[in-house]
Amino acid sequence: MTFHCSNTRHTILHFLFIALFISSDNVSARSESEIKAAYLYNFIKFVTWPDEPTDTNINICIYGKNPFGAYTTKLNSLKARKRAIKVNYIEHTIEHTRPSNCQILFISGIEETLSEELLKNLHEKPVLTISDIVGFTEFGGIIGFFKSGNIIRFNVNLKQARLAKLNISAKLLKLANKVTQ
């Protein structure tokens, strides 16, 4: 089952969502890297992991090329859920398709050939998988970024999130372009 938000409501909610992360005294265009980093940060606030510890870092692992640029430095300086965020980089080789100690795994778009292997190895593990690979949520990823005109949007595979024992807030689901159940 899939459902869609109206475009106007969806666009307004996206801008409000991004504003939670980025505050600025002047209005300027945001880069794709900055917007994706803002989403990544805010996703943490709307996802609950099973048996979530409260005394360790939230580890965001990036597999392949870093699409967030310098904004990973900003992510490393933030806290979410009263926990520090730590961004880690994973070598993109076939031997490293079993990432461990990641609550969030971002798979770079250039890693499409290894993404299926990564998802297979993480199938029911409590890892929030995110990518900008086309059709990512259709082949087992949980959140997939895509561009619609100049707007960065995302789809959610709620069925896969449930298999990974992740609870995604209804507030986040309302912001998604498409939710697959």
N, C-alpha and C positions, 0 to 999 in steps of 0.2 A: 504494500500500500504506500502511496506517495501523496504528499500534499504540498501546495505552493502558497506563498504569501502574495498579496497584491504588490505590484511594483512600487507604488508611491510609499506605502507603509514600510515595505522592505528597505527602500533607500533611506528613509528617515531613521529607521532603527539601526541601519548600518552606521550612519554618521554618528548617532548617539553612542553606539558601541565603541567606535574608534575614539571618541572624545574621552572615554573613561581612561584611556591609556596616555593620550597625548594632550598636554595642555600647553598653550602658547598664547602670548600676548598679541601676536599678529596672525592674520589669516594668510596662509600660503598653501600652495598645492603640496600634497604629501606624496612621497615616492611610493612605488609599489612595495619596496623593501620595508619601509616604515609602517605601512598599513598592514602588511602580513605579520610583522613583529608585534604590532598592537593586537591583532587578532590572537596570535599565539599566546600572549600574556593573558588576555581576557578569557581565553578558553579554559585556562587553569581555574579560574574563579567559578566556572559553571560545570565542572566535571568533578565527580567524586570517585576515588579509587577504593577498592576493597581493602580493609585492614590498613588504612592510610596512617603512616606514622606522622607524628607532629614534631619530631625533633631532628629530622634530616632534611637535606636540600630537596627541592623539586628539580629533578634532572631532565633537561631538555637535550636530547641527542640529535645532532644533525648528521645525516648520512649523505655524503656527497658534497657538492658545491653549496656554500652558504648563501642563500638568497636574501638574507636579512642584512648583509653588509655590516656596517658599524653599529647597527641597532642591537646586535648581540651583546655589545658592551653595556648598553642601557639595560637589557634584560638581566644581565649578570649583577646589576646594581639594585634590582628590585626584589621585593618580597611579595608573595601571594599566599594566602591562607596561613599567615604568620610564619612562613618558611622562606628561606633564601632560595633564589633561583640560580641554578648553575647550568651554563650551556657547555656541552661537550661535543667534540667532533669525532666522528667515527670514520676511519679509513674506508674508502669505497672499493673494496675488493671482495671477491666471492668468499674468502675466508672469514669475513666479518659480517656475515648475514645473520648472525645470532647476537644482536646487541643485548647487553644486560645492564641492569641498574638504570634503566630509562623509564620515566613515567610517561614521557612524551617522546615520540620519534618522528622527526620531520625527514621525509625522504625527498631529496632534491629531484627535480624533473629530469635531470640528465641521467638518473639512475633507474630509468624505466625498465631496463633489461633485468636488473636485480631485484626490483620491487616485489615481484611475485614471490620470489624465494624468501625475502624478508617477511612479507605478510604471512606466508606459510609457516615460518618458524615462530611467529608471534601470535598465531591464530587465536588462542584462547587466553593469552597472557594479558594481564591488566596494563596494557600500554596503549596510550592514545596515539594512533598513527595518523599523520597529517602529510599531505603532499599537494603539489600543484601539477602532478601528472594527470593528463587528460583521462577522465573516466575512473579515477582512483577509487572512488567509493563503490563503483560497480564491480570491481574485482577484489573487494575485501578490505579496502582502507576505510577508516572511520570518518575522517574529515578531508574533503577535497576542495582546494581553492580553484577558482577559475575566474577569468575576466569576462565581464559583460560590458562591452564598450570600454569606458574608462574606469569602471567600478570593479573592485575585487569582491567576489561573492564566494560562498562556500555551500557545499552539499554535505549532508550527514548520513552515514549508514548506521542507523540506530540498531539494526539487527546485529551487526558486527560489534558494536559497542556493548550490547548486552552479553554477547558471547565472551567478550573480554572482561565482563563483570564491572564495566564502567557505567556510572549513572550520569547521564547528561541532563542538565536542568531544562525544564520546559521553556524557560526564558531564552536559552541558547537555541533550542530547536525552532522557536518562533522566528529567529533571525535567519535561519538557514533558507536558502533558495529552494532546496528539495530535501525531504527527509524520507529515506527508504526504511521501511519497517519490516 
